[in-house]
Amino acid sequence: MVNSNLAKDIAAENERSLSTLVRTIARFQGKFSLTIVRCNYASLRSAMLEKLRDRSTVEYQELAPEPATKTLYHAILNAVQEQPPKALIIVGIESVVALDDLLAGANRARDQFKQDFAFPLILWVTDSVLSKFSRSANDLKSWAPPPIQFTIPPDNLMNLLWQKAEQAFANVENFKLDDCKIESLRNDLSSLGETLNPELQASWLFIGGLVAFHKNKINLALEHYEESLRFWQQNYPLERQGIVCHKIAQAYNRQAELHRAGSQDYWQRSRKYLQQSLHSLEQAQRNDLAAKCISELGEVLRLLQAWEELQSLAVKALEMHENCGTPSQVAEDYGFLAEVALQRYEWEKACELAKSALSVLEQAEAAKKETGLYLLLLAKAQRNLSQQSEAVKNLEAAKDNTHPQDDVQLYLRILEELRTLYFEQSEYLKAFDLKLEQQEVKIKYRLQAFIGVGRLQPPQQTINLALESGESKAEIVEEIVAASGRLQDVKRIIERIGTPACKLTIIHGQSGVGKSSIIQAGLVPALQLTTFDARDVLPILLQSYHDWVMDCGQCLRSGIAKLRGESLSTPIDTPTAILEQLRLNQNRNLLTVLIFDQFEEFFFAYQDQSSRRELYDFLAECVNQIGELKIILSLREDYLFYLLEWDRTTNLSMIDNDLLNKSICYYLGNFSIPDAKIVLQTLTERSQLDFSEGLANALVEDLAGKLGEVRPIELQIVGTQLEKRQITQLGEYQQLGSQAKLKLVEEFLDEVIADCGKEENQYIAEVVLYLLTDENNTRPQKTLAELSAYLRIELVELELVLEIIVKSGLVLEVPGTPKRYQLVHDYLVPFVRQWKNANKLLEIRENVKEAKALNKSAKEVLEELKKYRDQIQEESEESLAKLKRSFKILTIFSIINIILFSIRMADIIIRGVA
């Protein structure tokens, strides 16, 4: 029973809070003030704001930030710059996606608030936002008095509790978690001294499980679900038992996704609860809910490869779904039956069943994205029926109709089947492109820990996925950078950027330490989320230098459009125009960071000092004349000396004409053993790859070797191979032998060679890689013409192989005219030079060259002998001695002819072998 006196007290307290708010708005006219209003319920907020409009003599403005709002300061500035209000009330701030980042930025810009906003600012917040405010913007919050509070009356609160509980069970799939402030409701109820009866308590536990699952806190969700289930099992409401069991099964399915090593066990648990759910729902005659449950049970049986049980279930499900299910569920049943037929090698039957599924969806005019699975099953059957072209066509359609964000595992299955078919049809480049896409998707969705010789990718879709579970963009970017082992480096570089005296930073290090990875996937995204003294940061990244002016201008234009939503009217197509725009950015409170990654490539694109002078002068102007601008150059350590030319030819007074000073250069090196262990732990935890501690320690010790430090590239390559082999325990690793590291690196290289296709292509790839090394264990650059001349093969074949090994990351395509190719890391040279096939082919090649040389020498001797023979024939036979001498010479001539004939034959044979 709700205490009526308490209800009156709350109503009176709300009235006092409203009066305080009216006085605050009136008192601070013409100057800045910050007021925080605590209110957890949208309905109560609407009611109080309606009363405020009636009572306040000051006309105020309301602002509801968009979910994508990045900075609070600029959101307010844009709303009030045309007509400053007498007061501004901000509502709905809890809907901002990256709320922690927004609050942290507001805290950094607090002086700017006081300087630019001469009116009262009132923030309406929930308990959740207030907690984040204290954590992320405590300095700004300290300017506000204690929050003004509005509380929901107890009778309304209890009604809301029952209403939400009923909604949760009545429409669980569409239950709006964002509208249900679980903690706020419970806290408010507790503060009123009210307790829940057992039924409402069990309902709230279920809702708590839904919220925890939504935030990816699966263990907590299971705790709530199971406690709720115990109540319903004792009180026999079969429908609710079935619903809760279904949710427990879904939680175990999520555990299987998050912990790949234990997936079988989690699927078995899911199977158990789905069977219980199906039984309860059928007894409760809730065939609509049972129809959904039986579909999920079928998917779990497929994952467990329980084909006989899946056959029986699919037949039963088909009958149920044809009566009370949806076309999608009927199609799914046909799909399960097609999967079983494929496992039984019944290709014709599988083909017909997959076509039945597609037909059902077509008649129902279902969305194309639902057809991906059945096109995949149809293609698998067609492939085994030797209908390769039809299979490829269907798989290409399946790929187009399926999106990884909808079903990442299905998308990967489609890619794998299509890649296999392309390879079988000698479409090696298409097959390899799909392999690369598979890797990108796995990394993006945290299904793969290691990236081999590739680079970390910017967050992109990962951010959107993680934000759903409550992480901020800054947390996600930090996690990605931490996976590279370079989190502290990124933080230090950002600190340098925020230091006024630090105009220029030169990042340098050996090939393979991850310079481009941390810039592209770490530094740039982190800068996009950073502000310095209320200034937004605009990072401009250049990685190609064939036309640096055009690229820089385009990046500036697109960056400003993305950050400020502005489309520039004037072109930015000259160094002068770029400088003008950079000065304009400075005047508009914008810090521009020009980042020149892989800067050594600039010196290949512009090969003489006169052509490079334009960029030197531009950079000098940036350093010396534009205050709110920072420059970062990133290049390999062995190209640092090129910068001396810039230092020598321009005036860099702002940095004391000392370009390579230690205060300017920032070195990236290999990992220490402790750092390497942390990196390994971060990588494997992020992708749920359960490396044992023993394996991690042994692996790092092996990689460190006598050097005492770990090469990032080697950690990635060896980790990639261990992940492919699903080696997660020390004993499994030790079975590889004492040369495990070498074996895994060689295996990695062999896989790239195999990706080139037929045996002839593999030989070409081996020799090309071998030619990109030398006996001094360095990496010479070779042009396409040089490689082609050496191999004496068709350019088409060579270009195909080169494109694959370049895309694999093993070989760099060095810009310039003509293009040159270079092995990506010195570290790989010894492995490449050990290849027996490449050595053998090169030995044959050398023999051919020697034979040619011998052939040439023999021909020269023959010409001399012919001349001598003619001379002898013209002379008279004066003496027997001369005759004998001629006879000897002719004999020698015949022998040489025989030798020449043998050499020619040998040359023909060798050409065929080569």
Sequence and secondary structure as in RCSB ss.txt:
>XXXX:A:sequence
MVNSNLAKDIAAENERSLSTLVRTIARFQGKFSLTIVRCNYASLRSAMLEKLRDRSTVEYQELAPEPATKTLYHA
ILNAVQEQPPKALIIVGIESVVALDDLLAGANRARDQFKQDFAFPLILWVTDSVLSKFSRSANDLKSWAPPPIQF
TIPPDNLMNLLWQKAEQAFANVENFKLDDCKIESLRNDLSSLGETLNPELQASWLFIGGLVAFHKNKINLALEHY
EESLRFWQQNYPLERQGIVCHKIAQAYNRQAELHRAGSQDYWQRSRKYLQQSLHSLEQAQRNDLAAKCISELGEV
LRLLQAWEELQSLAVKALEMHENCGTPSQVAEDYGFLAEVALQRYEWEKACELAKSALSVLEQAEAAKKETGLYL
LLLAKAQRNLSQQSEAVKNLEAAKDNTHPQDDVQLYLRILEELRTLYFEQSEYLKAFDLKLEQQEVKIKYRLQAF
IGVGRLQPPQQTINLALESGESKAEIVEEIVAASGRLQDVKRIIERIGTPACKLTIIHGQSGVGKSSIIQAGLVP
ALQLTTFDARDVLPILLQSYHDWVMDCGQCLRSGIAKLRGESLSTPIDTPTAILEQLRLNQNRNLLTVLIFDQFE
EFFFAYQDQSSRRELYDFLAECVNQIGELKIILSLREDYLFYLLEWDRTTNLSMIDNDLLNKSICYYLGNFSIPD
AKIVLQTLTERSQLDFSEGLANALVEDLAGKLGEVRPIELQIVGTQLEKRQITQLGEYQQLGSQAKLKLVEEFLD
EVIADCGKEENQYIAEVVLYLLTDENNTRPQKTLAELSAYLRIELVELELVLEIIVKSGLVLEVPGTPKRYQLVH
DYLVPFVRQWKNANKLLEIRENVKEAKALNKSAKEVLEELKKYRDQIQEESEESLAKLKRSFKILTIFSIINIIL
FSIRMADIIIRGVA
>XXXX:A:secstr
   HHHHHHHHHHHHHHHHHHHHHHHHTTTS EEEEEE   HHHHHHHHHHHHHH SS  EEE   TT   HHHH
HHHHHSSS  S EEE  GGG TTHHHHHHHHHHTHHHHHHH  SEEEEEE HHHHHHHHHH HHHHTTS S EE 
   HHHHHHHHHHHHHHHHHSGGG  TTT  HHHHHHHHHHTT    HHHHHHHHHHHHHHHHHTT HHHHHHHH
HHHHHHHHHH  HHHHHHHHHHHHHHHHHHHHH GGGHHHHHHHHHHHHHHHHHHHHHTT HHHHHHHHHHHHHH
HHHTT HHHHHHHHHHHHHHHHHHS HHHHHHHHHHHHHHHHHTT HHHHHHHHHHHHHHHHHTT  GGGGHHHH
HHHHHHHHHTT HHHHHHHHHHHHHH  TTT HHHHHHHHHHHHHHHHHTT HHHHHHHHHHHHHHHHHTTS   
 TTS     THHHHHHHTTT  HHHHHHHHHHHHT HHHHHHHHHHHTSTT  EEEEEE TTS HHHHIIIIIHH
HHHT EETTEEEEEEEE   TTHHHHHHHHHHHHHHHHH    SS   SHHHHHHHHHHHHHTTEEEEEEETTTH
HHHHHS SHHHHHHHHHHHHHHHHH SSEEEEEEEEGGGGGGHHHHHHHS  GGGTT TT TTTEEEE  EEHHH
HHHHHHHHHHHTT    HHHHHHHHHHHHGGGTEE HHHHHHHHHHHHHHT  SHHHHHTT TTHHHHHHHHHHH
HHHHHT SHHHHHHHHHHHHHT  TTS    EEHHHHHHHHT  HHHHHHHHHHHHHTTSEEEE SSS EEEES 
GGGHHHHTT HHHHHHHHHHHHHHHHHHHHHHHHHHHHHHHHHHHHHHHS    HHHHHHHHHHHHHHHHHHHHH
HHHHHHHHHHHHH 
